Amino acid sequence: MKKALITGSRGQDGSYLSRFLLGKGYKVYGADRGGDTGIWRLRELGIEGKVKEISLDLLEPTNIMDALEKIRPDEIYNFAAQSIVKLSFDQPVLTGEINALGVTRLLEAIRKVCPRARFFQASTAELFGSTGSAQRNETTAFHPKSPYAVAKLYAHWITVNYRQAYGLYAVCAILFNHESPLRGEEFVTRKIAAAAARISRGLQQKVVVGNLDACRDWGYAGEYVEGMWRMLQKPKADDYILATGKTHTVREFIEAAFAAAGIKLAWRGKGLGEKGVASASGKTVVEVSKDFYRPAEVERLQGNSSKAVNKLGWKPKTKFKKLVALMVEAEFSRLDKKKVNL
Ligand code: F7E
């Protein structure tokens, strides 16, 4: 039985990957913040209690060594991170400690304790920043625009460096935005999907967002974890982009989410004064606030995952509208369940 260790195991990706690996017969060890944080995801996926929880903190080198010695994993997937881009402007040092140096601590421990283990690092499309409007591929230059992205850039190169310097099987997936009902509400897609469902049921008046013009390449997270696993099954370690190749504005996401919740929107005004109005009722349901803007924004992201398609046989299937609809449906069913529980 293969053993996998997942850091950040109760986050969106950690949860989907846990379910995927359990399905493949792996013994899965998960490290995450203590308490109840994120356990709801494992519950929703029906795998609560099936992932063996372990103590491992990326700030504690000894703790990492102890965990690796105990488990001796075959595969290690690192999702543990401060993953909120906007928050990284307020907490740049902590973001660097976890997202950048944390990865070096992990790689050092792997090198010393279990150098034959295969290591996966979650790199990010944010590495590219605003480098032109074309689709990014594995050879596009990086130009990070947030403390989050700068820290992840360090993590990316230190992973490549340990592969080159020490021959570790260590890979990075440059992950474009991947979403699902298991996203936290800090991220724009889940925030909008949840709001659209609540507004449609009369449980919320409006949703306030930031930059409506930002474009993202949004895929379905449930499918991305298979691409990650496939990367670790190749004879030779290499880095890949996982993306859909399509890009949409936040405004388009809002329109699609409200449509899925049965609300047709009309846009009025411009800039910070722009509003989304429900055509039927005339009520303002979307507003814009500077509070949700970032000090520096990546305006447009679009990935080219041809290498993953050709070499891994991985291809995302869920299209944009379907993704939005499945997220809104999940919110309705959560609201229904709550009603039943009350
Ligand atoms: O923002 C804009 C915002 O916070 C998407 C993480 O997984 O993907 C994710 O990072 C876009 C940005 O995700 C709001 O300015 C507008 O342009 O959902 P997000 P993200 O920052 O792209 C990358 C690949 C990662 O690696 C990250 O870990 O939406 N936006 N209005 C808003 N964003 C938020 N959060 N809230 C708003 O109200």
Residues whose N, C-alpha, C, O or C-beta is under 5 A from the ligand:
A	BS01	F7E	S83 I84 V85 T124 A125 E126 L175 F176 N177 E186 F187 V188 T189 V208 V209 G210 N211 A214 V250 F292 V298
